Amino acid sequence: DPAVDKALREALPSLKGRQLAGVITSLGVRKYAEAAKPVGKLLQDADPDVASAAARALGDIATKPAVQALEAALPTATGVQQLAVCEGLFRCAEVCVKKGEQKEAIRIYDLLRNLANAPHQVRAGALRGAILARGKDGVSLLTAALRGPDWVLADAAARTAMEMPGADVAKALEAELPGLSGDRKILVLRVLGKRADAESVLGVSVAAISGDKALRLAAIQTLAEIGCDASARILNK
């Protein structure tokens, strides 16, 4: 009943602590759009539980005012509160993806992945979201992360590649192999093995007969995981 939403919202000013956090959470679960403004004001509450509940609730409400409130709080948020605000924005982005609002989702993910001094889990999650929300256009972002200096992002990109369908992804990963450092090559080889794309056999076979022992062993294992006729012929040699 809509009366429940109204009652919960009107109760906000009279509550504190765990009770206030509980009501905020309920408003988020109910996705009550009109609560975005009063809940947004609680992002700066002195009680960290209340402030965190407000951030997550805004993520569940996921309206434009909810996103704006979270973005406004992001520059000054630190520690646990920063993580909560980021989680709220992640939730907003996920709602946008479900609604087909890819551009807005990409904007939020890009904001998070470019956030200065962001925790590693935020950077990794935002990169994943930014790649997947872009669809086929996310392949270039994926390969750039694999080549980049940040191992956390390279690992996140590799894990994301296992969620992406299509031969184009396998071809892009295979094309990256020659230019990557040893540890990055092994990372990509493991992804190619899990994906089991027959299209990548040629590039993997080159790695299986050249380079150091660890790289060759990783490539041989990848060929076995791919398990197609072409990889079987190479292994028999």
N, C-alpha and C positions, 0 to 999 in steps of 0.2 A: 504494500500500500504506500502511495506517495507520502502519506502522513508520517511514515517512519523516517523518511529522508529528512523531512522538515524538522521533526523532533530531534533527530541526531544533530543536525546543523545548529539548531537553537541551543542545544546543550553545551556546545563548545566553550562559550565564555565562562561557564560556571564550573568547569572541571579542571583538574590538574593531574599530573603524574600518569600512573598506569591507566586510570579511568579515561583520561583525555586521549591517551595513545590508543586505547581500545576503540573509542568512538571514532577517532580519525580513521583507524584501520577499517572499521565497518563502513564508513562513507566511501572509502576506496573500493572495497569489495562490491559495494552496491553501484559503483561508478556514477555517483551523483554529481552531475556536471556543475550544479549551482554551488557545490561546496568548494570548488577550486580556489576561489578568492579567499575565503576565511581560512582554509587549510594552508594556502600559500603563505599567509602571514605567520603561521606557526613553524615555518622552516627555520626561523631565527630564535625559536624558543630556547631558553636556558637549559631545559631538561633534554638531554641527548636522545632519550627514548621518544619523546614527543616529536622532536625535530626529525628523527629518522622515520617515524611513522608517517609524518606529513609528507616526506619525500616519496615514500613508497606508495602512499595513497594517491598522490598526484600522478604517479606513473600509471596507476590503475585507471584513474579518471581519464587521463590522456587527451584532454581537450586542448585547444590552442592556449587558453589562459593557464592551464596546468603546465604546459611545456614552457611558457614564458616565465612562470614563477620559478621553475626549476633552473632554467638558464640564468635567471637573474641571481640566483643563490650560488651558482657554481663557482664564480671567480673567487669568492671569499671563504668557501667551504674547505675545511681541512679534516684530516683524520677520518674518523668513523662517519662524520657528517658528509664529507666529500664522497665516500663510498655510497652512502644512502642516496645522495642527490644523483650520482651517476646511475645507480640502480633504477631510480625513478625515470631517468631519461632513457635508459635501455628499455624499460617497459613501454614508454611512449613510442619509441621507435618500432618495437614489435607490434604494437597496435596499428601503427601506420602501415606496416608491411601487410598485415592481415586485411586492411581496408583497401589495399592496392595503391596507397599513397607513397610510392617508392621515393619520390624526390624529397619529401619531408623526412622519411626514414634515413635516407643517405645523408641529408644535412645534419641530422642529429648524430649519426654515427661518426661523421667526419669531425664534428665538433669535439666529440669525446676522444677520438684517436689522436687529435692534435692538441689535446689539453696538456699544458705544461705541467711537468712533475706528476703526471697521473700514475697511479699504481699500475703495476704490470698487468694485473688481471683486467683492468679497465682498457688499457691499450690493446691487449690481445682480443678481448671481446668486441671492442669497437671495430677493429680491423676485420674480424670475421663478419660482423654485421654489414660493414661497408662493402665488402666483397660480394656477399650473397645478395644484398639488396640491389646491386648493380647488374646482376644476372651475367650474361656473356661479357658485358663490359668490365666486369670485375676481374677478369683474367689478368689484365695488365697490372692492376693493383696488387694482385697475388704474386706475380713474378717479380715485381719491384721489391716487395717485402722479402722474398727469398734471396735477392741479391744484396739487400741492405745490410747495414752493420749491426742491427739489433737482433740478437738471437731469439728473444722472446717473440718478436713479430714474425721472424722467419718460421719459427715453430708453429705459431698460430696460423700463418698462411698455409703451411703444409697440412695441418689438421683440417683447415677449411676446404682444401682441395679434395679431401675425401668425401665431402658432402656435395660436391658439384658434379652433375652429370654431364656427359657429352665427350666426344672424341677430341674436341678442341682443347679441352683442359689437359688431357694426356699429351697431346702434341706440344702444347706450350711448356709443360714440365720437361718433356724430353729435350726440347730445344734449349732449355736452360742448363742442362747437365754439363756440357763442355766448359762453360764459363764460371761454374761455381767452385768454391773451395771444397776441400775434401769432406769436411763435416756436413756441409750443405748438400753435397752430392749424395751422401749416404742418407740424409734426411729425405731428399726427393725420391731416391730409389725405394725407400720404405713405403712412401706414399704410392708410387707406381705399382708396387707389389700388392698393396691393399686394394687398389682400384682394379687391378687385373685387366688393364687395357691392352689388348693385343697390338694396338697401334704403336705402342712404345717399345716394342721388342728390339727394334734396330738400335736405338740409342742405348738401351740397357746392355745389349750384347757388346757394344764397343767398350763400355765400362767394365765388362766381365773379363776382357782380355788385355786391359791396360790399367796402369795406375798401381797403387800400392795394394798390399794383400787385403787390408780391411775393405777397400773399395771393391775389389774383385769379388770377395766373398759376399758382400752386400748385393752386388749385381747378380751373382749366381742365385742367391736366395730369391731375389726379385723375379728372375726368370722362372724359377720353380713355382712361385706363387701365381704368376700370370697363367701358367699352365696350358698354353695353346700349342698347336702343332709346331709353329715356328720356334717357340722357346724350347720345345723338346728337342728339335733338331740341333739347335745351338748347344744345348747341354750334352747331347750325345757325342759332340765333337771333342 
